[in-house]
Amino acid sequence: MTASRVVELDAFGGPEVLKVVHRIVPPPAEGEVQLRQTAIGFNFIDIYQRQGVYPLPLPTGLGFEAAGVVEAVGAGVTDHAVGDRVAYMNAGVGAYCERCNVPAAKLVTLPDGVSDDMAAALLFKGMTAQYLVRRTHRVAPGDVLLVHSAAGGVGQILTRWATTLGAVVYGTTGSPDKRAAALAAGCREVLDLNDPNWPENFAAAAGGKARVVYDAVGKDTLLRSLDCAAPFGLVVSYGAASGKSPAIDPELLNKKGCLFLTRPSVFPHNADPATFRANAADLFDAIAQGHVQVDIGARFALDDIADAHRAAEARRVTGALLIVP
Ligand SMILES: NC(=O)c1ccc[n+]([C@@H]2O[C@H](COP(=O)([O-])OP(=O)(O)OC[C@H]3O[C@@H](n4cnc5c(N)ncnc54)[C@H](OP(=O)(O)O)[C@@H]3O)[C@@H](O)[C@H]2O)c1
C-alpha cells in the first residue's frame, strides 16, 4: 500500500470545493499499472465538471490526463514495465493526484522527444486537435479556417497544426494581450472578440468566409460563428467555455448557407486502445516534425489547485496550464 495526495470534491461549485486529501492507493489490480505522476494536465472540461455542468457522481476526483513513471504492474500486464515513461488522457476522472492505478490499455509510452511536462500539457489537447484536423474536417492546403480562442490550449495546437497542413488560419482572442501568442501559433490575423463587429472584421480580413469555423467558446460566439462560414461550410462546436451553446434550429443552417454543424468529442474518437495509440502516434509524429508544440503558460502545485482553476476561469492563462504533483 502506498499513499497519495488526491484532489477531491464532495459538492459542485467554485474553485473552493477542490480539497487536497490523503488516500491509500492499493496495489494495481489485474490489467492495471501504478503510476508515480510527474506532471498533470489541466483542461477546461475540469471546470465544467467541478461546476456540475457535466455532473459526476459525488464525491469525485477530477482531471483527465497526466504523465508519469510506472512503479508497479498488475497481473496480465505485458505492454508496460516498471520504469516506463507513460501518459494517459482517457482513463476516467481522477488525474489530479500524486499516485494512481490506471488500466494499461489507456496508456501510451512516451517517445524520447516528448518530455513528461510536454505530454501532460498536450496529450488531451493534442488528441483533440488531431481529430479536429484529421477527421472532423480533413484540413487541406488553402482551407480558410476560423479558430476561436486561438491563444488557448487547444487553440494554439490546432492553429499550428492546421497551418503546417497548409490552411490559412484566422483566430480570435478575448483580449489583446493574447494576440501575440495567436500570431506566433500561425494565425494570419487575429480578431478581438470584444469588438462586436468581429464577424465582419473576420470577413474583411479574410476577403470572404471560412471553410470551417472551430468554436469552443459557445454561448458568446456560436450564433455569430454561423455568419463566418462559407456556403456549405462546417461549424464545429467543440466546447462552451463562455456557457452553454444556444439551441440551433436546423432551418437557420439553411438560411446561413446550407451549413453543416457538428458537436464532436475527443473520447469517442479514442475509445478503443488501438485507435487511441494510432492517434497518439500521429500526434507524436506531428511533434517530431515540429507541427505541434506546446506553450506552457502557467504552472501550479497540486496543493494550489484552486488557484489554478481561478486563473483559468479568469482567462488569465495563455497556452497550457500544468499542475505539478
Ligand atoms: N470536444 C472536445 O473533444 C474537446 C476536447 C478538449 C477541449 N475542448 C474544449 O476546448 C476549449 C479549450 O479548452 P482548453 O482546455 O484548451 O482551454 P483554454 O483554451 O486554455 O481556455 C479556454 C479559453 O476559452 C476562452 N473563453 C471564452 N469565453 C470564456 C469565458 N467566459 N470564461 C473562460 N474562458 C473563456 C478563453 O480564451 P480567450 O480569452 O482568448 O477568449 C480561454 O482561454 C474548451 O471549451 C474545452 O471545453 C473540447
Ligand as a Chemical Component Dictionary entry (heavy atoms), coordinates in Angstrom:
data_LIG
# 
_chem_comp.id                   LIG 
_chem_comp.type                 NON-POLYMER 
_chem_comp.pdbx_formal_charge   0 
_chem_comp.three_letter_code    LIG 
# 
loop_
_chem_comp_atom.comp_id 
_chem_comp_atom.atom_id 
_chem_comp_atom.alt_atom_id 
_chem_comp_atom.type_symbol 
_chem_comp_atom.charge 
_chem_comp_atom.model_Cartn_x 
_chem_comp_atom.model_Cartn_y 
_chem_comp_atom.model_Cartn_z 
_chem_comp_atom.pdbx_ordinal 
LIG N1  N1  N 0  -14.901 18.457 -27.630 1  
LIG C1  C1  C 0  -13.688 18.068 -27.310 2  
LIG O1  O1  O 0  -13.242 16.992 -27.712 3  
LIG C2  C2  C 0  -12.821 18.969 -26.501 4  
LIG C3  C3  C 0  -11.597 18.498 -26.018 5  
LIG C4  C4  C 0  -10.753 19.389 -25.339 6  
LIG C5  C5  C 0  -11.177 20.703 -25.123 7  
LIG N2  N2  N 1  -12.402 21.095 -25.576 8  
LIG C6  C6  C 0  -12.852 22.487 -25.390 9  
LIG O2  O2  O 0  -11.908 23.335 -25.996 10 
LIG C7  C7  C 0  -11.874 24.579 -25.299 11 
LIG C8  C8  C 0  -10.437 24.902 -24.953 12 
LIG O3  O3  O 0  -10.000 24.002 -23.952 13 
LIG P1  P1  P 0  -8.610  24.221 -23.222 14 
LIG O4  O4  O 0  -8.534  23.230 -22.132 15 
LIG O5  O5  O -1 -7.532  24.278 -24.232 16 
LIG O6  O6  O 0  -8.823  25.654 -22.544 17 
LIG P2  P2  P 0  -8.199  27.083 -22.927 18 
LIG O7  O7  O 0  -8.352  27.341 -24.379 19 
LIG O8  O8  O 0  -6.805  27.159 -22.411 20 
LIG O9  O9  O 0  -9.137  28.023 -22.112 21 
LIG C9  C9  C 0  -10.432 28.341 -22.585 22 
LIG C10 C10 C 0  -10.424 29.625 -23.383 23 
LIG O10 O10 O 0  -11.771 29.950 -23.700 24 
LIG C11 C11 C 0  -11.869 31.336 -23.886 25 
LIG N3  N3  N 0  -13.083 31.844 -23.243 26 
LIG C12 C12 C 0  -14.084 32.478 -23.879 27 
LIG N4  N4  N 0  -15.034 32.822 -23.028 28 
LIG C13 C13 C 0  -14.648 32.416 -21.816 29 
LIG C14 C14 C 0  -15.211 32.518 -20.528 30 
LIG N5  N5  N 0  -16.391 33.131 -20.315 31 
LIG N6  N6  N 0  -14.524 32.000 -19.487 32 
LIG C15 C15 C 0  -13.352 31.399 -19.681 33 
LIG N7  N7  N 0  -12.760 31.259 -20.899 34 
LIG C16 C16 C 0  -13.402 31.778 -21.944 35 
LIG C17 C17 C 0  -10.606 31.967 -23.283 36 
LIG O11 O11 O 0  -9.824  32.444 -24.377 37 
LIG P3  P3  P 0  -9.977  33.966 -24.839 38 
LIG O12 O12 O 0  -9.853  34.787 -23.588 39 
LIG O13 O13 O 0  -8.901  34.197 -25.813 40 
LIG O14 O14 O 0  -11.352 34.055 -25.459 41 
LIG C18 C18 C 0  -9.896  30.821 -22.602 42 
LIG O15 O15 O 0  -8.510  30.945 -22.698 43 
LIG C19 C19 C 0  -12.817 24.428 -24.090 44 
LIG O16 O16 O 0  -14.082 24.953 -24.412 45 
LIG C20 C20 C 0  -12.910 22.920 -23.933 46 
LIG O17 O17 O 0  -14.079 22.515 -23.313 47 
LIG C21 C21 C 0  -13.213 20.265 -26.256 48 
# 
loop_
_chem_comp_bond.comp_id 
_chem_comp_bond.atom_id_1 
_chem_comp_bond.atom_id_2 
_chem_comp_bond.value_order 
_chem_comp_bond.pdbx_ordinal 
LIG N1  C1  SING 1  
LIG C1  O1  DOUB 2  
LIG C1  C2  SING 3  
LIG C2  C3  SING 4  
LIG C2  C21 DOUB 5  
LIG C3  C4  DOUB 6  
LIG C4  C5  SING 7  
LIG C5  N2  DOUB 8  
LIG N2  C6  SING 9  
LIG N2  C21 SING 10 
LIG C6  O2  SING 11 
LIG C6  C20 SING 12 
LIG O2  C7  SING 13 
LIG C7  C8  SING 14 
LIG C7  C19 SING 15 
LIG C8  O3  SING 16 
LIG O3  P1  SING 17 
LIG P1  O4  DOUB 18 
LIG P1  O5  SING 19 
LIG P1  O6  SING 20 
LIG O6  P2  SING 21 
LIG P2  O7  DOUB 22 
LIG P2  O8  SING 23 
LIG P2  O9  SING 24 
LIG O9  C9  SING 25 
LIG C9  C10 SING 26 
LIG C10 O10 SING 27 
LIG C10 C18 SING 28 
LIG O10 C11 SING 29 
LIG C11 N3  SING 30 
LIG C11 C17 SING 31 
LIG N3  C12 SING 32 
LIG N3  C16 SING 33 
LIG C12 N4  DOUB 34 
LIG N4  C13 SING 35 
LIG C13 C14 SING 36 
LIG C13 C16 DOUB 37 
LIG C14 N5  SING 38 
LIG C14 N6  DOUB 39 
LIG N6  C15 SING 40 
LIG C15 N7  DOUB 41 
LIG N7  C16 SING 42 
LIG C17 O11 SING 43 
LIG C17 C18 SING 44 
LIG O11 P3  SING 45 
LIG P3  O12 DOUB 46 
LIG P3  O13 SING 47 
LIG P3  O14 SING 48 
LIG C18 O15 SING 49 
LIG C19 O16 SING 50 
LIG C19 C20 SING 51 
LIG C20 O17 SING 52 
# 
